Amino acid sequence: MEIAFIGLGNMGGPMAANLVKAGHALTVFDLDAHAVDAAVRAGAVAAGSPRDAA
């Protein structure tokens, strides 16, 4: 399953990490570059904008 996730804050970040661990293809976007970097290190793909994530 391919999933786009927008918002990697206190709830979104851990949820995104769990989706990647479960084997889902995950594209993420957040205004905070550090949050995006953490998701990418976990295995997600970064999107440049919410539109790109969708």
N, CA, C and O atoms as a Tripos MOL2 file, in Angstrom:
@<TRIPOS>MOLECULE
protein
  216   215    54     0     0
PROTEIN
NO_CHARGES

@<TRIPOS>ATOM
      1 N           0.8300   -1.1700    0.0000 N.3       1 MET1
      2 CA          0.0000    0.0000    0.0000 C.3       1 MET1
      3 C           0.8810    1.2410    0.0000 C.2       1 MET1
      4 O           1.8560    1.3080    0.7480 O.2       1 MET1
      5 N           0.5510    2.2140   -0.8210 N.am      2 GLU2
      6 CA          1.2670    3.4900   -0.8490 C.3       2 GLU2
      7 C           0.4750    4.5110   -0.0540 C.2       2 GLU2
      8 O          -0.7290    4.6730   -0.2540 O.2       2 GLU2
      9 N           1.1640    5.2030    0.8540 N.am      3 ILE3
     10 CA          0.5060    6.1530    1.7400 C.3       3 ILE3
     11 C           1.2630    7.4690    1.7130 C.2       3 ILE3
     12 O           2.4940    7.4860    1.6930 O.2       3 ILE3
     13 N           0.5230    8.5760    1.7130 N.am      4 ALA4
     14 CA          1.1160    9.9080    1.8710 C.3       4 ALA4
     15 C           0.7430   10.4110    3.2540 C.2       4 ALA4
     16 O          -0.4000   10.2700    3.6890 O.2       4 ALA4
     17 N           1.7080   10.9970    3.9380 N.am      5 PHE5
     18 CA          1.4910   11.4710    5.2990 C.3       5 PHE5
     19 C           1.9460   12.9140    5.3700 C.2       5 PHE5
     20 O           3.1030   13.2190    5.0790 O.2       5 PHE5
     21 N           1.0470   13.8010    5.7540 N.am      6 ILE6
     22 CA          1.3710   15.2190    5.8840 C.3       6 ILE6
     23 C           1.2550   15.5860    7.3530 C.2       6 ILE6
     24 O           0.1890   15.4580    7.9540 O.2       6 ILE6
     25 N           2.3550   16.0400    7.9230 N.am      7 GLY7
     26 CA          2.3940   16.3950    9.3330 C.3       7 GLY7
     27 C           3.1120   15.3320   10.1410 C.2       7 GLY7
     28 O           2.5950   14.2340   10.3460 O.2       7 GLY7
     29 N           4.3070   15.6680   10.5970 N.am      8 LEU8
     30 CA          5.1410   14.7010   11.3090 C.3       8 LEU8
     31 C           5.4820   15.1930   12.7120 C.2       8 LEU8
     32 O           6.6130   15.0450   13.1770 O.2       8 LEU8
     33 N           4.4990   15.7740   13.3720 N.am      9 GLY9
     34 CA          4.7050   16.2970   14.7220 C.3       9 GLY9
     35 C           4.6880   15.2060   15.7740 C.2       9 GLY9
     36 O           5.1130   14.0770   15.5260 O.2       9 GLY9
     37 N           4.1910   15.5560   16.9560 N.am     10 ASN10
     38 CA          4.1990   14.6250   18.0900 C.3      10 ASN10
     39 C           3.4480   13.3340   17.8090 C.2      10 ASN10
     40 O           3.8460   12.2710   18.2860 O.2      10 ASN10
     41 N           2.3840   13.4110   17.0520 N.am     11 MET11
     42 CA          1.6270   12.1990   16.7180 C.3      11 MET11
     43 C           2.0260   11.6520   15.3570 C.2      11 MET11
     44 O           2.1970   10.4430   15.1980 O.2      11 MET11
     45 N           2.1750   12.5290   14.3790 N.am     12 GLY12
     46 CA          2.4370   12.0980   13.0090 C.3      12 GLY12
     47 C           3.7690   11.4000   12.8210 C.2      12 GLY12
     48 O           3.8600   10.4290   12.0700 O.2      12 GLY12
     49 N           4.8040   11.8810   13.4950 N.am     13 GLY13
     50 CA          6.1260   11.2700   13.3580 C.3      13 GLY13
     51 C           6.1390    9.8040   13.7660 C.2      13 GLY13
     52 O           6.5660    8.9540   12.9840 O.2      13 GLY13
     53 N           5.6770    9.4880   14.9800 N.am     14 PRO14
     54 CA          5.6310    8.0840   15.3860 C.3      14 PRO14
     55 C           4.6930    7.2370   14.5250 C.2      14 PRO14
     56 O           4.9820    6.0730   14.2520 O.2      14 PRO14
     57 N           3.5750    7.8190   14.0990 N.am     15 MET15
     58 CA          2.6560    7.0690   13.2370 C.3      15 MET15
     59 C           3.3300    6.7460   11.9080 C.2      15 MET15
     60 O           3.1940    5.6350   11.3950 O.2      15 MET15
     61 N           4.0560    7.7140   11.3520 N.am     16 ALA16
     62 CA          4.7620    7.4900   10.0940 C.3      16 ALA16
     63 C           5.8190    6.4020   10.2620 C.2      16 ALA16
     64 O           5.9580    5.5330    9.4000 O.2      16 ALA16
     65 N           6.5600    6.4450   11.3620 N.am     17 ALA17
     66 CA          7.5870    5.4280   11.6110 C.3      17 ALA17
     67 C           6.9660    4.0360   11.6900 C.2      17 ALA17
     68 O           7.5290    3.0770   11.1630 O.2      17 ALA17
     69 N           5.8230    3.9200   12.3390 N.am     18 ASN18
     70 CA          5.1570    2.6170   12.4410 C.3      18 ASN18
     71 C           4.6700    2.1270   11.0860 C.2      18 ASN18
     72 O           4.7170    0.9270   10.8130 O.2      18 ASN18
     73 N           4.2060    3.0280   10.2370 N.am     19 LEU19
     74 CA          3.7650    2.6280    8.8980 C.3      19 LEU19
     75 C           4.9350    2.0910    8.0790 C.2      19 LEU19
     76 O           4.7950    1.0960    7.3680 O.2      19 LEU19
     77 N           6.0880    2.7530    8.1790 N.am     20 VAL20
     78 CA          7.2770    2.2820    7.4560 C.3      20 VAL20
     79 C           7.7010    0.9180    7.9980 C.2      20 VAL20
     80 O           8.0190    0.0160    7.2240 O.2      20 VAL20
     81 N           7.7080    0.7650    9.3140 N.am     21 LYS21
     82 CA          8.0840   -0.5210    9.9220 C.3      21 LYS21
     83 C           7.1570   -1.6440    9.4780 C.2      21 LYS21
     84 O           7.5720   -2.7980    9.3720 O.2      21 LYS21
     85 N           5.9000   -1.2980    9.2210 N.am     22 ALA22
     86 CA          4.9190   -2.2970    8.7850 C.3      22 ALA22
     87 C           5.0620   -2.6370    7.3070 C.2      22 ALA22
     88 O           4.3570   -3.5090    6.7980 O.2      22 ALA22
     89 N           5.9770   -1.9480    6.6120 N.am     23 GLY23
     90 CA          6.2520   -2.2820    5.2230 C.3      23 GLY23
     91 C           5.5170   -1.4570    4.1890 C.2      23 GLY23
     92 O           5.5430   -1.7870    3.0030 O.2      23 GLY23
     93 N           4.8660   -0.3950    4.6130 N.am     24 HIS24
     94 CA          4.1430    0.4510    3.6610 C.3      24 HIS24
     95 C           5.0930    1.4290    2.9750 C.2      24 HIS24
     96 O           6.0390    1.9240    3.5880 O.2      24 HIS24
     97 N           4.8310    1.7010    1.6950 N.am     25 ALA25
     98 CA          5.5600    2.7430    0.9740 C.3      25 ALA25
     99 C           4.9790    4.0700    1.4370 C.2      25 ALA25
    100 O           3.7910    4.3280    1.2440 O.2      25 ALA25
    101 N           5.8060    4.9150    2.0470 N.am     26 LEU26
    102 CA          5.3210    6.1350    2.6750 C.3      26 LEU26
    103 C           6.0140    7.3550    2.0890 C.2      26 LEU26
    104 O           7.2420    7.4180    2.0330 O.2      26 LEU26
    105 N           5.2200    8.3180    1.6570 N.am     27 THR27
    106 CA          5.7200    9.6160    1.2160 C.3      27 THR27
    107 C           5.2900   10.6260    2.2640 C.2      27 THR27
    108 O           4.1330   10.6320    2.6840 O.2      27 THR27
    109 N           6.2170   11.4870    2.6950 N.am     28 VAL28
    110 CA          5.9250   12.4000    3.7970 C.3      28 VAL28
    111 C           6.2150   13.8500    3.4260 C.2      28 VAL28
    112 O           7.0540   14.1490    2.5760 O.2      28 VAL28
    113 N           5.4780   14.7450    4.1050 N.am     29 PHE29
    114 CA          5.7400   16.1790    4.0020 C.3      29 PHE29
    115 C           5.5130   16.8120    5.3610 C.2      29 PHE29
    116 O           4.5800   16.4550    6.0800 O.2      29 PHE29
    117 N           6.3780   17.7570    5.7030 N.am     30 ASP30
    118 CA          6.2180   18.5770    6.8980 C.3      30 ASP30
    119 C           7.0080   19.8580    6.6760 C.2      30 ASP30
    120 O           7.9960   19.8550    5.9420 O.2      30 ASP30
    121 N           6.5910   20.9440    7.2960 N.am     31 LEU31
    122 CA          7.3350   22.1950    7.1950 C.3      31 LEU31
    123 C           8.6690   22.1190    7.9240 C.2      31 LEU31
    124 O           9.6020   22.8500    7.5930 O.2      31 LEU31
    125 N           8.7630   21.2400    8.9120 N.am     32 ASP32
    126 CA          9.9880   21.0580    9.6890 C.3      32 ASP32
    127 C          10.8960   20.0540    8.9820 C.2      32 ASP32
    128 O          10.6020   18.8600    8.9400 O.2      32 ASP32
    129 N          11.9910   20.5450    8.4330 N.am     33 ALA33
    130 CA         12.9100   19.6890    7.6780 C.3      33 ALA33
    131 C          13.5010   18.5810    8.5490 C.2      33 ALA33
    132 O          13.7880   17.4920    8.0510 O.2      33 ALA33
    133 N          13.6850   18.8450    9.8400 N.am     34 HIS34
    134 CA         14.2400   17.8190   10.7290 C.3      34 HIS34
    135 C          13.2820   16.6360   10.8640 C.2      34 HIS34
    136 O          13.7110   15.4830   10.9170 O.2      34 HIS34
    137 N          11.9940   16.9270   10.9170 N.am     35 ALA35
    138 CA         10.9960   15.8560   11.0090 C.3      35 ALA35
    139 C          10.9930   15.0200    9.7350 C.2      35 ALA35
    140 O          10.8870   13.7950    9.7920 O.2      35 ALA35
    141 N          11.1100   15.6770    8.5940 N.am     36 VAL36
    142 CA         11.1550   14.9580    7.3180 C.3      36 VAL36
    143 C          12.4130   14.1000    7.2530 C.2      36 VAL36
    144 O          12.3560   12.9450    6.8310 O.2      36 VAL36
    145 N          13.5410   14.6560    7.6680 N.am     37 ASP37
    146 CA         14.8010   13.8990    7.6550 C.3      37 ASP37
    147 C          14.7010   12.6370    8.5080 C.2      37 ASP37
    148 O          15.1980   11.5820    8.1140 O.2      37 ASP37
    149 N          14.0690   12.7370    9.6630 N.am     38 ALA38
    150 CA         13.9190   11.5690   10.5350 C.3      38 ALA38
    151 C          13.0710   10.4960    9.8540 C.2      38 ALA38
    152 O          13.3820    9.3080    9.9420 O.2      38 ALA38
    153 N          12.0120   10.9110    9.1830 N.am     39 ALA39
    154 CA         11.1560    9.9430    8.4840 C.3      39 ALA39
    155 C          11.8990    9.3010    7.3200 C.2      39 ALA39
    156 O          11.7430    8.1070    7.0660 O.2      39 ALA39
    157 N          12.7000   10.0830    6.6150 N.am     40 VAL40
    158 CA         13.4760    9.5490    5.4920 C.3      40 VAL40
    159 C          14.5050    8.5420    6.0050 C.2      40 VAL40
    160 O          14.7120    7.5000    5.3830 O.2      40 VAL40
    161 N          15.1440    8.8400    7.1200 N.am     41 ARG41
    162 CA         16.0980    7.8880    7.7070 C.3      41 ARG41
    163 C          15.4060    6.5810    8.0910 C.2      41 ARG41
    164 O          16.0240    5.5170    8.0760 O.2      41 ARG41
    165 N          14.1220    6.6680    8.4330 N.am     42 ALA42
    166 CA         13.3580    5.4680    8.7920 C.3      42 ALA42
    167 C          12.9100    4.6830    7.5650 C.2      42 ALA42
    168 O          12.5120    3.5240    7.6790 O.2      42 ALA42
    169 N          12.9730    5.3220    6.3730 N.am     43 GLY43
    170 CA         12.6070    4.6050    5.1540 C.3      43 GLY43
    171 C          11.5440    5.2600    4.3010 C.2      43 GLY43
    172 O          11.1570    4.7110    3.2690 O.2      43 GLY43
    173 N          11.0630    6.4240    4.7110 N.am     44 ALA44
    174 CA         10.0510    7.1380    3.9280 C.3      44 ALA44
    175 C          10.7110    7.9170    2.7950 C.2      44 ALA44
    176 O          11.9340    8.0500    2.7450 O.2      44 ALA44
    177 N           9.8880    8.4250    1.8930 N.am     45 VAL45
    178 CA         10.3430    9.2680    0.7880 C.3      45 VAL45
    179 C           9.8210   10.6740    1.0450 C.2      45 VAL45
    180 O           8.6470   10.8490    1.3690 O.2      45 VAL45
    181 N          10.6810   11.6730    0.9030 N.am     46 ALA46
    182 CA         10.2890   13.0610    1.1440 C.3      46 ALA46
    183 C           9.5840   13.6490   -0.0680 C.2      46 ALA46
    184 O           9.9610   13.3860   -1.2100 O.2      46 ALA46
    185 N           8.5550   14.4480    0.1940 N.am     47 ALA47
    186 CA          7.8680   15.2080   -0.8460 C.3      47 ALA47
    187 C           8.1960   16.6830   -0.6420 C.2      47 ALA47
    188 O           8.3810   17.1300    0.4900 O.2      47 ALA47
    189 N           8.2670   17.4360   -1.7340 N.am     48 GLY48
    190 CA          8.6010   18.8500   -1.6490 C.3      48 GLY48
    191 C           7.4480   19.7400   -1.2500 C.2      48 GLY48
    192 O           7.6560   20.8890   -0.8590 O.2      48 GLY48
    193 N           6.2360   19.2270   -1.3430 N.am     49 SER49
    194 CA          5.0450   20.0060   -1.0000 C.3      49 SER49
    195 C           3.9130   19.0380   -0.6660 C.2      49 SER49
    196 O           4.0020   17.8490   -0.9690 O.2      49 SER49
    197 N           2.8560   19.5440   -0.0450 N.am     50 PRO50
    198 CA          1.7090   18.6610    0.1940 C.3      50 PRO50
    199 C           1.1440   18.1020   -1.1100 C.2      50 PRO50
    200 O           0.7240   16.9470   -1.1650 O.2      50 PRO50
    201 N           1.1360   18.9130   -2.1420 N.am     51 ARG51
    202 CA          0.6360   18.4440   -3.4450 C.3      51 ARG51
    203 C           1.4870   17.2910   -3.9680 C.2      51 ARG51
    204 O           0.9560   16.3190   -4.5050 O.2      51 ARG51
    205 N           2.8120   17.3980   -3.8100 N.am     52 ASP52
    206 CA          3.6990   16.3200   -4.2600 C.3      52 ASP52
    207 C           3.4740   15.0370   -3.4580 C.2      52 ASP52
    208 O           3.6500   13.9350   -3.9770 O.2      52 ASP52
    209 N           3.0870   15.1860   -2.2040 N.am     53 ALA53
    210 CA          2.8510   14.0090   -1.3670 C.3      53 ALA53
    211 C           1.5780   13.2800   -1.7730 C.2      53 ALA53
    212 O           1.4750   12.0620   -1.6260 O.2      53 ALA53
    213 N           0.6130   14.0300   -2.2850 N.am     54 ALA54
    214 CA         -0.7050   13.4400   -2.5850 C.3      54 ALA54
    215 C          -0.7020   12.5580   -3.7820 C.2      54 ALA54
    216 O          -1.7390   12.0020   -4.1420 O.2      54 ALA54
@<TRIPOS>BOND
     1     1     2 1
     2     2     3 1
     3     3     4 2
     4     3     5 am
     5     5     6 1
     6     6     7 1
     7     7     8 2
     8     7     9 am
     9     9    10 1
    10    10    11 1
    11    11    12 2
    12    11    13 am
    13    13    14 1
    14    14    15 1
    15    15    16 2
    16    15    17 am
    17    17    18 1
    18    18    19 1
    19    19    20 2
    20    19    21 am
    21    21    22 1
    22    22    23 1
    23    23    24 2
    24    23    25 am
    25    25    26 1
    26    26    27 1
    27    27    28 2
    28    27    29 am
    29    29    30 1
    30    30    31 1
    31    31    32 2
    32    31    33 am
    33    33    34 1
    34    34    35 1
    35    35    36 2
    36    35    37 am
    37    37    38 1
    38    38    39 1
    39    39    40 2
    40    39    41 am
    41    41    42 1
    42    42    43 1
    43    43    44 2
    44    43    45 am
    45    45    46 1
    46    46    47 1
    47    47    48 2
    48    47    49 am
    49    49    50 1
    50    50    51 1
    51    51    52 2
    52    51    53 am
    53    53    54 1
    54    54    55 1
    55    55    56 2
    56    55    57 am
    57    57    58 1
    58    58    59 1
    59    59    60 2
    60    59    61 am
    61    61    62 1
    62    62    63 1
    63    63    64 2
    64    63    65 am
    65    65    66 1
    66    66    67 1
    67    67    68 2
    68    67    69 am
    69    69    70 1
    70    70    71 1
    71    71    72 2
    72    71    73 am
    73    73    74 1
    74    74    75 1
    75    75    76 2
    76    75    77 am
    77    77    78 1
    78    78    79 1
    79    79    80 2
    80    79    81 am
    81    81    82 1
    82    82    83 1
    83    83    84 2
    84    83    85 am
    85    85    86 1
    86    86    87 1
    87    87    88 2
    88    87    89 am
    89    89    90 1
    90    90    91 1
    91    91    92 2
    92    91    93 am
    93    93    94 1
    94    94    95 1
    95    95    96 2
    96    95    97 am
    97    97    98 1
    98    98    99 1
    99    99   100 2
   100    99   101 am
   101   101   102 1
   102   102   103 1
   103   103   104 2
   104   103   105 am
   105   105   106 1
   106   106   107 1
   107   107   108 2
   108   107   109 am
   109   109   110 1
   110   110   111 1
   111   111   112 2
   112   111   113 am
   113   113   114 1
   114   114   115 1
   115   115   116 2
   116   115   117 am
   117   117   118 1
   118   118   119 1
   119   119   120 2
   120   119   121 am
   121   121   122 1
   122   122   123 1
   123   123   124 2
   124   123   125 am
   125   125   126 1
   126   126   127 1
   127   127   128 2
   128   127   129 am
   129   129   130 1
   130   130   131 1
   131   131   132 2
   132   131   133 am
   133   133   134 1
   134   134   135 1
   135   135   136 2
   136   135   137 am
   137   137   138 1
   138   138   139 1
   139   139   140 2
   140   139   141 am
   141   141   142 1
   142   142   143 1
   143   143   144 2
   144   143   145 am
   145   145   146 1
   146   146   147 1
   147   147   148 2
   148   147   149 am
   149   149   150 1
   150   150   151 1
   151   151   152 2
   152   151   153 am
   153   153   154 1
   154   154   155 1
   155   155   156 2
   156   155   157 am
   157   157   158 1
   158   158   159 1
   159   159   160 2
   160   159   161 am
   161   161   162 1
   162   162   163 1
   163   163   164 2
   164   163   165 am
   165   165   166 1
   166   166   167 1
   167   167   168 2
   168   167   169 am
   169   169   170 1
   170   170   171 1
   171   171   172 2
   172   171   173 am
   173   173   174 1
   174   174   175 1
   175   175   176 2
   176   175   177 am
   177   177   178 1
   178   178   179 1
   179   179   180 2
   180   179   181 am
   181   181   182 1
   182   182   183 1
   183   183   184 2
   184   183   185 am
   185   185   186 1
   186   186   187 1
   187   187   188 2
   188   187   189 am
   189   189   190 1
   190   190   191 1
   191   191   192 2
   192   191   193 am
   193   193   194 1
   194   194   195 1
   195   195   196 2
   196   195   197 am
   197   197   198 1
   198   198   199 1
   199   199   200 2
   200   199   201 am
   201   201   202 1
   202   202   203 1
   203   203   204 2
   204   203   205 am
   205   205   206 1
   206   206   207 1
   207   207   208 2
   208   207   209 am
   209   209   210 1
   210   210   211 1
   211   211   212 2
   212   211   213 am
   213   213   214 1
   214   214   215 1
   215   215   216 2
@<TRIPOS>SUBSTRUCTURE
     1 MET1         2 RESIDUE 1 A MET
     2 GLU2         6 RESIDUE 1 A GLU
     3 ILE3        10 RESIDUE 1 A ILE
     4 ALA4        14 RESIDUE 1 A ALA
     5 PHE5        18 RESIDUE 1 A PHE
     6 ILE6        22 RESIDUE 1 A ILE
     7 GLY7        26 RESIDUE 1 A GLY
     8 LEU8        30 RESIDUE 1 A LEU
     9 GLY9        34 RESIDUE 1 A GLY
    10 ASN10       38 RESIDUE 1 A ASN
    11 MET11       42 RESIDUE 1 A MET
    12 GLY12       46 RESIDUE 1 A GLY
    13 GLY13       50 RESIDUE 1 A GLY
    14 PRO14       54 RESIDUE 1 A PRO
    15 MET15       58 RESIDUE 1 A MET
    16 ALA16       62 RESIDUE 1 A ALA
    17 ALA17       66 RESIDUE 1 A ALA
    18 ASN18       70 RESIDUE 1 A ASN
    19 LEU19       74 RESIDUE 1 A LEU
    20 VAL20       78 RESIDUE 1 A VAL
    21 LYS21       82 RESIDUE 1 A LYS
    22 ALA22       86 RESIDUE 1 A ALA
    23 GLY23       90 RESIDUE 1 A GLY
    24 HIS24       94 RESIDUE 1 A HIS
    25 ALA25       98 RESIDUE 1 A ALA
    26 LEU26      102 RESIDUE 1 A LEU
    27 THR27      106 RESIDUE 1 A THR
    28 VAL28      110 RESIDUE 1 A VAL
    29 PHE29      114 RESIDUE 1 A PHE
    30 ASP30      118 RESIDUE 1 A ASP
    31 LEU31      122 RESIDUE 1 A LEU
    32 ASP32      126 RESIDUE 1 A ASP
    33 ALA33      130 RESIDUE 1 A ALA
    34 HIS34      134 RESIDUE 1 A HIS
    35 ALA35      138 RESIDUE 1 A ALA
    36 VAL36      142 RESIDUE 1 A VAL
    37 ASP37      146 RESIDUE 1 A ASP
    38 ALA38      150 RESIDUE 1 A ALA
    39 ALA39      154 RESIDUE 1 A ALA
    40 VAL40      158 RESIDUE 1 A VAL
    41 ARG41      162 RESIDUE 1 A ARG
    42 ALA42      166 RESIDUE 1 A ALA
    43 GLY43      170 RESIDUE 1 A GLY
    44 ALA44      174 RESIDUE 1 A ALA
    45 VAL45      178 RESIDUE 1 A VAL
    46 ALA46      182 RESIDUE 1 A ALA
    47 ALA47      186 RESIDUE 1 A ALA
    48 GLY48      190 RESIDUE 1 A GLY
    49 SER49      194 RESIDUE 1 A SER
    50 PRO50      198 RESIDUE 1 A PRO
    51 ARG51      202 RESIDUE 1 A ARG
    52 ASP52      206 RESIDUE 1 A ASP
    53 ALA53      210 RESIDUE 1 A ALA
    54 ALA54      214 RESIDUE 1 A ALA
